[in-house]
Amino acid sequence: MSPIMQARLKVLGSSTLYEASRLPCAVDPAIRPVWDGAFIAAPAYPLECAPGDNLSIHIALERVPRGSVLVVSTGNHLAGYWGEVLTVAAEAAGVVGLVIDGGVRDIAALVSRKFPVFARGISMKGTVKASSPSVGQPFNFNGAQVAVGDLVVADDDGVLIIAQGSIAQTLAEAEARAAKEAQMMIALSQGRSTLELMNLTRWRASHES
């Protein structure tokens, strides 16, 4: 993904893109950035881990296309699936971020390296390496379908996954929505009310009578 496209997606933000999408693409809001200001806009590379087992992540790092974000399902199990060692390995493999419904650790290292991670929680518990349910296969990730090449956008508002075939339309509608909101901001700064601008004045009348 080009730096220009990433910059534009960052300006639009996950909330505007979500409102522009007509698909169930929002991920469980309990999956949050590990550090404030973390941002991801990249193609997905999905994988599933067994509870307390991170073997799939190690396998994925040998297969993932450069420029991808790992989208990792753990069955919402809270353990330290990811830390500084995997961060360094991921950076070398060209991975640009991590979205995981489990836990991570070595937070100081993640912050200092500015590696964007979105996780359900933080846990110092280690993991085993014994099984690998799937690597690179599609599945439902906490409310949104994910497959290789789908667009992941994650910021302080949350995480969404846009199906590859819907990216162009969603971006076009998000741009139109952003332009409309920009005009609304100008009108608001000039003293117009949200009731007027959102065609809600009937509620004003009902409360005045």
Legacy VTK file of the C-alpha trace (Angstrom):
# vtk DataFile Version 3.0
C-alpha trace
ASCII
DATASET POLYDATA
POINTS 209 float
0.000 0.000 0.000
1.353 3.406 -0.969
2.251 6.004 1.683
-0.267 8.371 0.066
-3.092 5.854 0.477
-2.086 5.146 4.065
-2.037 8.860 4.852
-5.503 9.330 3.362
-6.903 6.374 5.306
-5.441 7.851 8.491
-7.178 11.175 7.802
-10.488 9.443 7.095
-10.173 7.262 10.207
-11.871 4.035 11.144
-15.153 5.664 12.216
-15.764 7.417 8.880
-14.773 4.286 6.961
-17.119 2.225 9.122
-20.039 4.573 8.482
-19.290 4.416 4.745
-19.213 0.637 4.679
-22.391 -1.343 4.137
-20.945 -4.542 5.588
-20.461 -5.883 9.144
-16.804 -4.918 9.314
-16.292 -3.616 12.864
-14.239 -5.783 15.212
-15.083 -6.217 18.910
-14.351 -2.794 20.495
-12.592 -4.527 23.405
-9.605 -4.972 21.060
-7.703 -1.750 21.708
-4.363 -0.145 20.799
-1.542 -1.015 23.164
-0.210 2.543 22.876
-2.101 5.767 22.103
-1.880 6.919 18.520
-1.090 3.504 17.039
-2.353 3.247 13.465
-2.557 0.455 10.888
-3.766 0.527 7.292
-2.622 -2.581 5.462
-3.712 -5.843 3.822
-4.686 -8.611 6.244
-2.893 -11.876 6.768
-5.157 -14.010 8.992
-4.195 -16.900 11.244
-5.678 -18.844 14.132
-3.905 -19.937 17.304
-5.011 -22.577 19.770
-5.592 -21.263 23.319
-2.214 -20.623 24.951
-0.307 -21.727 21.819
1.406 -19.314 19.410
2.921 -21.756 16.886
0.737 -20.340 14.086
2.377 -16.930 14.506
5.848 -18.386 14.022
4.695 -20.244 10.902
2.984 -17.126 9.543
6.162 -15.067 9.791
7.722 -17.335 7.145
4.727 -16.970 4.790
3.282 -13.482 5.253
3.612 -11.033 2.311
5.635 -7.936 3.181
3.494 -4.945 4.061
0.780 -7.048 5.725
-0.826 -6.854 9.146
-1.244 -10.091 11.089
-4.833 -10.700 12.212
-4.633 -13.353 14.914
-7.496 -15.260 16.490
-6.830 -16.969 19.814
-10.410 -17.708 20.807
-10.167 -14.592 23.028
-7.640 -16.353 25.262
-5.570 -13.958 27.359
-1.903 -14.963 27.337
1.333 -13.396 26.124
1.159 -14.576 22.513
3.393 -11.757 21.310
6.304 -9.807 22.704
9.616 -8.211 21.818
11.123 -11.256 20.068
8.202 -11.625 17.675
8.113 -7.870 17.116
11.727 -7.865 15.916
11.042 -10.923 13.732
7.911 -9.287 12.307
9.730 -6.069 11.447
12.395 -8.083 9.619
9.642 -9.916 7.711
8.035 -6.635 6.661
4.952 -6.992 8.872
3.493 -3.558 9.642
1.252 -4.352 12.619
-0.660 -6.849 14.705
-4.344 -7.231 15.556
-4.981 -10.030 18.054
-7.963 -11.005 20.179
-5.636 -12.414 22.839
-2.912 -10.880 24.963
0.551 -9.452 24.387
3.499 -8.587 26.617
6.825 -6.668 26.627
4.816 -3.482 26.297
7.743 -1.123 26.888
9.527 -2.643 23.890
6.442 -2.370 21.678
6.065 1.280 22.605
9.733 2.142 22.135
9.789 0.467 18.720
6.467 2.128 17.759
5.182 -1.187 16.447
1.387 -0.884 16.207
-0.433 -3.567 18.175
-4.146 -3.867 18.876
-4.976 -6.501 21.491
-7.632 -7.617 23.934
-5.289 -7.281 26.875
-1.830 -7.611 28.371
-0.517 -10.800 29.936
2.920 -11.939 31.076
1.919 -15.621 30.732
3.955 -17.515 28.159
2.636 -19.828 25.448
3.446 -23.300 24.118
4.196 -24.181 20.503
2.335 -27.403 19.805
-0.466 -26.881 17.272
-1.539 -24.633 14.409
-5.267 -24.502 13.572
-4.863 -22.357 10.419
-2.496 -19.949 8.689
-3.641 -17.742 5.805
-7.216 -19.086 5.796
-10.362 -16.920 6.099
-12.512 -16.897 9.244
-14.803 -14.661 11.286
-12.650 -12.452 13.491
-14.706 -11.102 16.390
-17.554 -9.805 14.228
-15.871 -9.298 10.844
-14.902 -11.756 8.149
-11.193 -11.643 7.301
-9.238 -13.106 4.395
-5.822 -12.516 2.893
-5.759 -9.106 1.190
-8.729 -7.567 2.996
-8.086 -4.020 4.203
-7.457 -3.574 7.930
-7.737 -0.068 9.349
-7.077 0.349 13.065
-6.743 3.504 15.144
-7.795 4.904 18.519
-11.474 4.446 17.590
-11.153 0.717 16.911
-10.481 -1.894 14.246
-12.374 -2.607 11.049
-11.833 -5.038 8.206
-13.072 -4.187 4.717
-13.479 -7.049 2.246
-11.131 -6.771 -0.716
-14.010 -6.495 -3.178
-15.594 -3.612 -1.259
-12.509 -1.444 -0.711
-12.940 0.885 -3.708
-16.624 1.600 -3.025
-16.063 2.085 0.704
-13.223 4.535 0.074
-15.299 6.536 -2.413
-18.226 6.777 0.006
-15.915 7.640 2.902
-14.363 10.476 0.872
-17.843 11.839 0.095
-18.837 11.576 3.747
-15.670 13.364 4.864
-16.278 16.189 2.380
-19.847 16.597 3.646
-18.662 16.664 7.258
-16.037 19.279 6.407
-18.780 21.565 5.111
-20.797 20.883 8.249
-17.853 21.912 10.438
-17.650 25.233 8.616
-21.372 25.814 9.096
-21.156 24.915 12.793
-18.278 27.352 13.305
-20.512 30.042 11.779
-23.243 29.430 14.351
-25.536 26.958 12.596
-26.993 24.242 14.821
-26.784 20.478 14.470
-30.599 20.364 14.516
-30.666 22.474 11.358
-27.819 20.770 9.570
-29.132 17.276 10.281
-32.746 18.155 9.417
-33.882 17.592 13.000
-35.738 20.885 13.506
-39.050 19.059 13.980
-37.746 18.076 17.419
-37.146 21.737 18.232
-40.744 22.527 17.331
-42.112 19.607 19.356
-40.323 20.781 22.506
-41.371 24.428 22.043
-45.097 23.613 21.827
LINES 1 210
209 0 1 2 3 4 5 6 7 8 9 10 11 12 13 14 15 16 17 18 19 20 21 22 23 24 25 26 27 28 29 30 31 32 33 34 35 36 37 38 39 40 41 42 43 44 45 46 47 48 49 50 51 52 53 54 55 56 57 58 59 60 61 62 63 64 65 66 67 68 69 70 71 72 73 74 75 76 77 78 79 80 81 82 83 84 85 86 87 88 89 90 91 92 93 94 95 96 97 98 99 100 101 102 103 104 105 106 107 108 109 110 111 112 113 114 115 116 117 118 119 120 121 122 123 124 125 126 127 128 129 130 131 132 133 134 135 136 137 138 139 140 141 142 143 144 145 146 147 148 149 150 151 152 153 154 155 156 157 158 159 160 161 162 163 164 165 166 167 168 169 170 171 172 173 174 175 176 177 178 179 180 181 182 183 184 185 186 187 188 189 190 191 192 193 194 195 196 197 198 199 200 201 202 203 204 205 206 207 208
